């Protein structure tokens, strides 16, 4: 049962003053809020971890021909990550309860982050059987895979997962 269906059913039950509503309690609402915050926090952490990785100052790019190009490439990637994160409201990193943020919208915005790199604009491009890779460092693919993993973990709410009043 998805969160939307669950909440719609919940509203219907409350409006009908359903007799068996004893199981609906504040801990259930708190559990829904906690799961929402966890999903949002996890999505933000994916991008935050990339920013932290590039902020260490150590060379990450291994494609560029010389040290200056690797430095420029890493700097460009970091700048793209920070600028995009700022635009979608996740830099500086917000804290729970993430008021005004919806998980679905946030994941869509994170997937829309465009990461440019020096290597993609020079002869240092990486290739596969289909031609040049669109992002030689694979960060956009990594973000996409992480978002899919987070979404796969959100298999909906099951009422039996939440505490009941006795």
C-alpha positions in Angstrom: 0.0 0.0 0.0 1.6 3.3 -1.0 1.7 6.3 1.3 -0.8 8.2 -0.8 -3.3 5.4 -0.7 -2.7 4.9 3.0 -3.3 8.5 3.8 -6.4 8.7 1.6 -7.8 5.6 3.4 -6.9 7.2 6.7 -8.8 10.4 5.9 -11.8 8.3 4.8 -11.8 6.3 8.0 -11.5 9.3 10.2 -14.3 11.1 8.3 -16.5 8.1 8.8 -15.6 7.9 12.5 -14.8 4.2 11.9 -15.5 2.1 15.0 -12.3 0.1 14.7 -10.1 3.2 14.7 -8.5 2.3 18.0 -5.4 1.3 16.2 -4.9 4.8 14.8 -2.7 6.6 17.2 0.0 9.3 17.4 2.8 6.8 17.2 1.5 5.8 13.7 1.5 9.4 12.6 5.0 9.8 14.1 6.2 6.7 12.3 5.0 8.1 9.0 6.8 11.4 9.7 9.9 9.5 10.7 9.9 7.4 7.5 9.4 10.5 5.3 12.3 12.3 7.1 14.5 9.3 6.7 13.8 9.0 3.0 14.5 12.7 2.4 17.6 12.6 4.6 19.0 9.6 2.7 18.4 11.3 -0.7 20.1 14.5 0.4 23.0 12.5 1.9 23.8 11.0 -1.6 24.6 14.5 -2.9 26.2 15.6 0.3 28.6 12.7 0.2 29.7 13.6 -3.3 30.3 17.2 -2.2 32.2 16.1 0.8 34.3 13.7 -1.3 35.2 16.5 -3.8 35.9 19.0 -1.0 38.8 17.0 0.5 41.2 18.7 -2.0 42.6 15.3 -3.1 42.6 14.6 -6.8 39.7 12.4 -7.8 39.8 12.8 -11.6 41.9 10.1 -13.1 41.2 10.9 -16.7 42.9 14.3 -17.3 46.3 14.3 -18.8 48.0 16.4 -16.2 47.6 17.6 -12.6 46.2 21.0 -13.5 43.5 19.5 -15.7 42.6 17.0 -12.9 42.3 19.9 -10.5 40.2 21.9 -12.9 38.0 18.9 -13.5 37.4 18.2 -9.8 36.8 21.9 -9.2 34.2 22.0 -12.0 32.4 18.9 -10.7 32.4 20.3 -7.1 31.1 23.7 -8.4 28.3 22.0 -10.3 27.3 19.9 -7.3 27.2 22.9 -5.0 25.4 25.2 -7.4 22.8 22.7 -8.3 22.3 21.7 -4.6 21.9 25.3 -3.6 19.2 25.8 -6.4 17.2 22.8 -5.1 17.6 23.8 -1.5 19.8 21.1 -0.2 23.0 23.2 0.3 23.8 24.0 2.9 22.4 20.7 4.1 19.0 21.2 5.7 17.9 19.5 8.8 14.7 17.5 9.6 11.7 17.9 9.5 12.3 19.3 6.0 9.2 21.5 6.0 7.9 22.2 2.6 9.9 19.4 0.9 8.2 16.4 -0.8 10.2 13.3 -1.3 9.1 12.8 -4.9 9.9 16.4 -5.9 13.2 16.3 -4.2 14.3 13.0 -5.9 13.2 14.5 -9.3 15.3 17.6 -8.6 18.3 15.6 -7.5 18.0 13.5 -10.7 18.1 16.7 -12.6 21.4 17.8 -11.3 23.7 18.4 -14.3 27.3 17.7 -13.6 29.9 19.1 -16.0 33.5 18.1 -16.1 36.6 19.2 -17.9 37.3 15.6 -19.1 34.1 15.5 -21.1 35.2 18.7 -23.0 38.7 17.5 -23.8 40.4 14.5 -25.4 40.4 12.7 -22.0 36.8 11.4 -22.6 36.1 7.9 -21.8 34.5 5.7 -24.4 32.4 2.5 -24.4 31.0 0.4 -27.2 28.2 3.1 -27.9 30.7 6.0 -28.1 31.8 8.7 -25.6 30.4 8.4 -22.1 28.1 11.4 -21.3 29.7 11.9 -17.9 33.1 10.4 -17.7 33.2 10.3 -14.0 29.9 8.5 -13.8 28.4 10.7 -11.1 25.0 11.2 -12.7 24.7 7.4 -13.1 25.7 7.0 -9.5 23.1 9.5 -8.3 20.4 7.7 -10.5 21.3 4.3 -9.0 21.2 5.7 -5.5 17.8 7.3 -6.1 16.5 4.0 -7.4 17.8 2.2 -4.4 16.1 4.6 -2.0 12.8 4.4 -3.9 13.0 0.6 -3.9 13.3 0.7 -0.1 10.0 2.6 0.0 7.7 -0.3 -0.7 4.8 1.4 1.0 3.4 1.4 4.5 2.0 -1.7 6.1 -0.2 -1.0 9.1 1.2 -4.1 10.9 4.6 -2.3 10.9 3.3 0.4 13.3 2.4 0.1 16.9 -1.2 -0.3 17.9 -3.0 0.9 21.0 -4.4 -1.9 23.1 
